[in-house]
Amino acid sequence: MAVREALNQAIEREQTLSPDDALFLALQRVKTEVNRDMATRLAQVDKTVLRTPETVLPALVLAAQWYDNASRERDITSRNRVPHPGLSLSSHYASLSDDGCGDIARQRA
């Protein structure tokens, strides 16, 4: 947020110094696009929590345990490249975001 505010202030400062209407409007478009892009990128940032399945379990069971919602099985398998939904290996970490999705990566030795 501090970066966004600093960019907005810098653009606004340049706008006040601009004697040309076309330049002012171009700076306004840049400001709008930068803010839109930053908002989009920030929305994609997920807080993650690392979990390791205690044993080999189907993704359906992990979804039921972790999210209290077995229908979230597809979130686990599709976003985490689980090779088979019936096997979520205990040698994987599950990195889960606040929205219940995340990535699984091989456990590091």
Phi, psi and omega per residue, in radians:
M1 nan -0.616 3.133
A2 -1.145 -0.649 3.124
V3 -1.136 -0.780 3.130
R4 -1.054 -0.795 -3.137
E5 -1.102 -0.725 3.121
A6 -1.105 -0.750 3.102
L7 -1.110 -0.777 3.118
N8 -1.053 -0.750 3.136
Q9 -1.127 -0.709 3.133
A10 -1.136 -0.748 3.126
I11 -1.148 -0.761 3.127
E12 -1.098 -0.649 3.104
R13 -1.099 -0.764 3.106
E14 -1.147 -0.611 3.117
Q15 -1.114 -0.712 -3.134
T16 -1.186 -0.442 3.135
L17 -1.537 -0.198 -3.055
S18 -1.396 2.100 3.093
P19 -1.465 -0.188 -3.028
D20 -1.792 2.205 3.132
D21 -1.107 -0.662 -3.134
A22 -1.124 -0.720 3.099
L23 -1.150 -0.734 3.103
F24 -0.995 -0.819 -3.127
L25 -1.180 -0.638 3.087
A26 -1.113 -0.747 3.096
L27 -1.109 -0.643 3.112
Q28 -1.131 -0.706 3.094
R29 -1.125 -0.727 3.108
V30 -1.070 -0.785 3.134
K31 -1.049 -0.772 3.138
T32 -1.099 -0.815 -3.123
E33 -1.156 -0.701 3.113
V34 -1.099 -0.784 3.128
N35 -1.131 -0.683 3.118
R36 -1.141 -0.778 3.138
D37 -1.103 -0.761 -3.140
M38 -1.125 -0.704 3.118
A39 -1.108 -0.718 3.115
T40 -1.108 -0.798 -3.119
R41 -1.157 -0.687 3.126
L42 -1.166 -0.566 3.115
A43 -1.181 -0.404 -3.121
Q44 -1.498 -0.220 -3.122
V45 -1.366 2.161 -3.126
D46 -1.962 2.444 2.959
K47 -1.343 2.280 -3.093
T48 -2.002 2.651 3.088
V49 -2.226 2.255 3.138
L50 -1.527 2.300 3.075
R51 -2.357 2.564 3.061
T52 -2.145 2.114 3.083
P53 -1.012 2.419 -3.107
E54 -1.231 -0.460 -3.133
T55 -2.653 3.042 3.083
V56 -1.225 2.104 -3.113
L57 -2.394 2.629 3.018
P58 -1.123 2.610 3.121
A59 -1.023 -0.552 3.103
L60 -1.038 -0.746 -3.141
V61 -1.212 -0.742 3.109
L62 -1.059 -0.738 3.121
A63 -1.075 -0.734 3.128
A64 -1.137 -0.716 -3.125
Q65 -1.259 -0.816 -3.021
W66 -1.399 -0.633 -3.053
Y67 -1.946 -0.109 -3.024
D68 0.993 0.630 -3.102
N69 -2.753 1.714 -3.074
A70 -1.113 -0.417 -3.134
S71 -1.212 -0.146 3.095
R72 -1.430 0.105 3.111
E73 -0.883 -0.753 -3.097
R74 -1.123 -0.572 3.065
D75 -1.021 -0.766 -3.119
I76 -1.197 -0.864 -3.040
T77 -1.238 -0.749 -3.056
S78 -1.316 -0.774 -3.085
R79 -1.385 -0.279 -3.057
N80 -1.973 0.138 3.104
R81 0.899 0.736 3.070
V82 -1.212 2.176 -3.027
P83 -1.108 -0.531 3.138
H84 -2.577 2.245 -3.079
P85 -1.074 -0.352 3.116
G86 -1.397 -0.196 -3.091
L87 -2.326 1.827 2.972
S88 -1.892 1.751 -2.952
L89 -1.108 2.484 3.137
S90 -1.252 -0.169 3.109
S91 -1.538 0.250 3.098
H92 -1.955 2.619 2.931
Y93 -1.658 2.450 3.010
A94 -1.855 2.129 3.130
S95 -1.822 1.894 -2.991
L96 -1.900 2.322 3.107
S97 -1.542 3.012 3.124
D98 -1.016 -0.544 3.135
D99 -1.469 0.097 3.062
G100 1.576 0.122 3.126
C101 -2.024 2.817 3.137
G102 3.134 -2.754 -3.092
D103 -2.207 2.597 2.996
I104 -1.949 2.301 3.096
A105 -2.232 2.671 3.123
R106 -1.012 2.424 3.105
Q107 -1.130 2.347 3.137
R108 -1.533 2.363 -3.115
A109 -1.386 nan nan
